[in-house]
Amino acid sequence: MKNNSILGKYKDGDGFFHRLNPVTKILSALIISIYSIVSSELDFFYIMTTILLLGIIFSNIDLKDFLLGIKPIFYIFIWTLLFQLFLTKTGPILFQWKMITIHQGSLSNSLLTLLRFFILIGVASILTLSTAPIELTHGLEDFFSPLKKIKLPVAEIALILSISLRFIPIFFEEADRIKNAQASKGWDINDLGFTDKIKFYANMLIPLISSAMIRSEELANAMEIKGYSLNNKKTRFNEYYFKKRDFIFLFFIILIPFFYSLILFQ
């Protein structure tokens, strides 16, 4: 089974986002995520979703591959949508059948939550797809560098965050491997009912956690063998500088709410 997940993977290229400073991409992703969490206007999310899709196109990412990449978390979308749709009781009733009642407010909240998840995951995907692992680590270290003044271990935090992001596709690949192993023994998940599927995925947690512990230990041993240390003073093969396109892009991201306000009041 082919793993289509793109979250946490890097795709080599020469698109617009690939040429941006890593700090610019991290800061932009953080700003857009804050916008998505704080905002509660559907029109604003329509604009943000459009900008995100345009960003995917400009970063030379196949839209079909992107949609296939978020397929593993599709069930989270569905569950969130159903919870919001049937448990929120605000606004006039749009549909009613026996015990099932759908209100206008629940429909709006469901769509709002769906778009919010889509934007957050999309922004994270574009960040990891357009930023090489070493660039991401250096970018995170530069982003958190002001915290060095209060004696926080910035290098350790950057390394942990970078490795954590890169472990996401490994989890998906390991889950596929376990499903294939079970299918070879006659446990085809497609033939299971809804309740049995939940039990199947629950039983996958223990081997997944065990595999993650083994892989993390192997990574730690490999880094130790190569003499990697965060305490030693290190130099970089590439230095990252802010260029004109970085300032223009950040300026555009910061002004998104102002553009939305101008459109709203016209």
Buried (B, 14 or more C-beta within 10 A) or exposed (E): EEBBBBBBBBBEBEBBBBEBBBBBBBBBBBBBBEBBEEBEEEEBBEBBBEBBBEBBEEBBBEEEEBEBBBEBBEEEBEEBBEBBBBEBEEBEEEEEEEEEEBBBBBBBBBBBBBBBBBBBBBBBBBBBBBBBBBBBBBBBBBBBEEEEEEEEEBBEBBBEBBBEBBBBBBBBBBBBBBBEEBBEEEBEEEEEEEEEBEEBBEEBEEBBEEBBEEBEEEEEEEBEEEEEEEEEEEEEEEEBEEEEEBEEBBEEBEEBBEEBEEEEEE
